[in-house]
Amino acid sequence: MKVYERMHHWFRAKDRAGPGEIVYRPAGREDCRCLGELSHLASGGVADFLFQGLFHGVTSVEIMAHGLAQEAGSHSYRNILVAQKGEDVVGMVLSFPSEQHSVTDQMRAFFPADRLDHMQDFYKARVEKSWFLDAIGVRRDMQGRGIGRRLVELTKERARAEGRRVVSLIAFADNTPALTLYRRQGFEVVHAVRLDSAPLIPHQGGCVLMRCDLDP
């Protein structure tokens, strides 16, 4: 059974939230505009650094939404879980096998070489054979309500369902709220990851690679 079909089967077996509560579900292609906005928020400036000026009059959010609407590849809606309140998607998490966290030939053909060179240590950092939490974003007006925590928990559950014993992620070293969340969820720093500050990336101190070993 393919990953997307397994994820839908897994969620059909789970309890649903009541009226007015947050519902967690696999993303659909119809969600991609919202997913582009949340992914852009989650990127901490990296999306704008990579995408700015690639297509005249097209924003980073629009490019990301188009890419996430594709069926294939790691950065597809098929690898995303969303948090929904009423009719609105208010949070998302993108995750996939860690071996897919890398610079692909498609990326080399798409992005300017100097931008990928700047990100090379980021894309080389991984915990082998882990489940990689690539991006997590919660709409600003919905933050502080436990949505991020639940999305991390669901990612850990999905990792177990996929037969992975470790979840990994990369976070900005100066993103204290995110690091606090991850540590409370059992993540520990593996090592620092170099990512120099640059126009549109307003962070200092690079990144950290983190891992969480899952209970059997």
C-alpha positions as CSV (number, residue, x, y, z in Angstrom):
1,M,0.0,0.0,0.0
2,K,1.4,3.4,-1.0
3,V,2.2,6.0,1.7
4,Y,-0.7,8.3,0.8
5,E,-3.2,5.5,0.8
6,R,-1.8,4.2,4.1
7,M,-2.2,7.6,5.7
8,H,-5.8,7.8,4.7
9,H,-6.5,4.3,6.0
10,W,-4.8,5.3,9.3
11,F,-6.9,8.4,9.7
12,R,-10.1,6.6,8.9
13,A,-9.4,4.4,11.9
14,K,-8.9,7.4,14.3
15,D,-11.5,9.3,16.3
16,R,-12.8,12.5,14.8
17,A,-13.1,15.8,16.7
18,G,-16.5,17.1,17.6
19,P,-18.2,20.2,16.1
20,G,-16.2,23.4,16.5
21,E,-13.0,21.5,17.5
22,I,-9.8,21.1,15.5
23,V,-9.9,18.2,13.0
24,Y,-6.6,16.6,11.8
25,R,-6.6,15.0,8.4
26,P,-4.5,14.3,5.4
27,A,-4.2,17.2,3.0
28,G,-5.9,17.4,-0.4
29,R,-5.0,19.2,-3.5
30,E,-7.8,21.7,-2.8
31,D,-5.8,22.8,0.3
32,C,-2.7,23.8,-1.6
33,R,-3.2,27.6,-1.5
34,C,-3.4,27.5,2.3
35,L,-0.5,25.0,2.4
36,G,1.6,27.4,0.4
37,E,0.9,30.2,2.9
38,L,1.6,28.0,5.9
39,S,4.8,26.5,4.3
40,H,6.0,30.0,3.6
41,L,5.4,31.0,7.2
42,A,7.2,27.9,8.4
43,S,10.3,28.5,6.2
44,G,11.5,31.4,8.3
45,G,12.6,33.3,5.2
46,V,14.2,30.4,3.4
47,A,11.4,30.2,0.8
48,D,11.8,33.8,-0.2
49,F,15.6,33.4,-0.3
50,L,15.2,30.5,-2.7
51,F,12.2,31.6,-4.8
52,Q,12.5,35.4,-5.0
53,G,12.6,36.7,-8.6
54,L,12.4,33.3,-10.3
55,F,9.3,34.2,-12.2
56,H,8.2,37.8,-12.7
57,G,5.0,38.7,-10.9
58,V,4.8,35.3,-9.2
59,T,5.1,35.2,-5.4
60,S,6.9,32.6,-3.3
61,V,3.6,31.5,-1.9
62,E,2.2,30.9,-5.4
63,I,5.2,28.9,-6.5
64,M,5.1,26.8,-3.3
65,A,1.3,26.2,-3.7
66,H,1.9,25.0,-7.3
67,G,4.7,22.7,-6.3
68,L,2.7,21.2,-3.4
69,A,-0.2,20.4,-5.7
70,Q,2.0,17.9,-7.6
71,E,1.4,14.2,-7.0
72,A,5.1,13.1,-7.0
73,G,8.1,14.2,-4.9
74,S,8.7,14.7,-1.2
75,H,7.2,18.2,-1.2
76,S,3.7,17.2,-2.2
77,Y,0.3,17.6,-0.5
78,R,0.3,13.8,-0.2
79,N,3.0,14.1,2.5
80,I,1.1,16.7,4.6
81,L,-1.3,16.5,7.5
82,V,-3.5,19.5,8.2
83,A,-5.3,21.0,11.2
84,Q,-8.7,22.3,10.2
85,K,-11.1,24.5,12.2
86,G,-14.5,24.9,10.6
87,E,-13.8,25.5,6.9
88,D,-10.3,26.8,7.4
89,V,-7.0,25.0,7.3
90,V,-5.1,26.6,10.3
91,G,-2.0,24.3,10.5
92,M,0.1,21.8,8.6
93,V,3.0,19.5,8.9
94,L,5.1,18.1,6.0
95,S,7.1,14.9,6.7
96,F,8.7,12.1,4.7
97,P,11.6,9.6,4.8
98,S,14.9,11.3,5.7
99,E,16.6,10.0,2.6
100,Q,14.5,12.4,0.5
101,H,15.9,15.4,2.3
102,S,18.6,16.3,-0.2
103,V,19.3,18.5,-3.2
104,T,17.7,16.8,-6.2
105,D,18.5,17.1,-9.9
106,Q,15.2,18.8,-10.3
107,M,16.2,21.4,-7.7
108,R,19.6,22.0,-9.4
109,A,17.7,22.7,-12.7
110,F,15.3,25.0,-11.0
111,F,17.2,27.1,-8.5
112,P,20.3,29.4,-9.1
113,A,23.4,27.5,-8.1
114,D,24.5,30.2,-5.6
115,R,21.3,29.8,-3.6
116,L,21.7,26.1,-3.3
117,D,25.4,26.5,-2.4
118,H,24.3,28.7,0.5
119,M,21.9,25.9,1.7
120,Q,24.3,23.0,1.0
121,D,24.9,22.1,4.7
122,F,21.2,22.3,5.5
123,Y,20.4,19.8,2.8
124,K,23.3,17.4,3.7
125,A,22.2,17.2,7.4
126,R,20.1,14.2,8.2
127,V,19.6,11.3,10.6
128,E,19.8,8.3,8.4
129,K,16.7,6.0,8.2
130,S,14.6,8.5,10.2
131,W,11.3,10.1,9.5
132,F,12.0,13.7,8.6
133,L,9.7,16.5,9.8
134,D,10.4,19.1,7.1
135,A,8.0,21.9,7.9
136,I,5.4,22.7,10.5
137,G,3.3,25.9,10.4
138,V,0.3,27.2,12.3
139,R,-1.6,30.3,11.4
140,R,-0.5,33.1,13.7
141,D,-3.9,33.8,15.1
142,M,-4.2,30.1,16.1
143,Q,-0.8,29.7,17.8
144,G,-0.7,28.8,21.4
145,R,-3.6,26.4,21.3
146,G,-1.7,23.2,21.2
147,I,-2.0,22.7,17.4
148,G,1.7,22.5,16.8
149,R,2.2,20.0,19.6
150,R,-0.6,17.8,18.2
151,L,0.9,18.0,14.7
152,V,4.3,16.8,16.1
153,E,2.5,14.0,17.9
154,L,0.8,12.9,14.8
155,T,4.0,13.0,12.9
156,K,5.5,10.6,15.4
157,E,2.5,8.3,15.1
158,R,2.9,8.4,11.3
159,A,6.6,7.6,11.6
160,R,5.7,4.5,13.7
161,A,3.1,3.5,11.1
162,E,5.7,3.7,8.4
163,G,8.1,1.5,10.4
164,R,10.5,4.3,11.4
165,R,12.0,4.4,14.9
166,V,13.3,7.9,14.9
167,V,11.9,11.3,13.9
168,S,14.3,14.1,12.9
169,L,14.0,17.7,12.0
170,I,16.1,20.9,11.4
171,A,15.2,24.1,13.3
172,F,16.7,27.6,13.5
173,A,19.0,27.8,16.5
174,D,17.4,31.2,17.5
175,N,13.8,30.0,17.2
176,T,13.3,29.5,21.0
177,P,9.5,28.8,20.9
178,A,10.0,26.0,18.3
179,L,13.0,24.5,20.2
180,T,11.0,24.5,23.4
181,L,8.2,22.6,21.7
182,Y,10.5,20.1,20.2
183,R,12.4,19.5,23.4
184,R,9.1,18.9,25.3
185,Q,8.3,16.3,22.6
186,G,11.5,14.4,23.3
187,F,13.8,15.9,20.7
188,E,17.5,16.3,21.4
189,V,20.1,18.2,19.4
190,V,22.4,16.0,17.3
191,H,24.7,18.7,16.0
192,A,24.7,22.3,14.7
193,V,24.0,22.9,11.0
194,R,25.7,25.8,9.3
195,L,23.3,28.3,7.6
196,D,24.8,31.8,7.3
197,S,22.5,34.7,7.6
198,A,21.5,36.2,4.2
199,P,19.1,38.7,2.7
200,L,15.5,37.4,3.5
201,I,16.8,34.9,6.1
202,P,16.5,36.9,9.3
203,H,18.0,34.4,11.7
204,Q,21.3,34.2,13.5
205,G,23.4,31.2,14.6
206,G,22.4,28.8,11.9
207,C,20.3,25.7,12.6
208,V,20.4,22.5,14.7
209,L,19.6,19.0,13.6
210,M,17.4,17.2,16.2
211,R,16.2,13.7,16.7
212,C,13.5,11.9,18.8
213,D,13.8,8.2,19.4
214,L,10.3,6.6,19.4
215,D,9.2,4.2,22.0
216,P,8.5,0.7,20.7
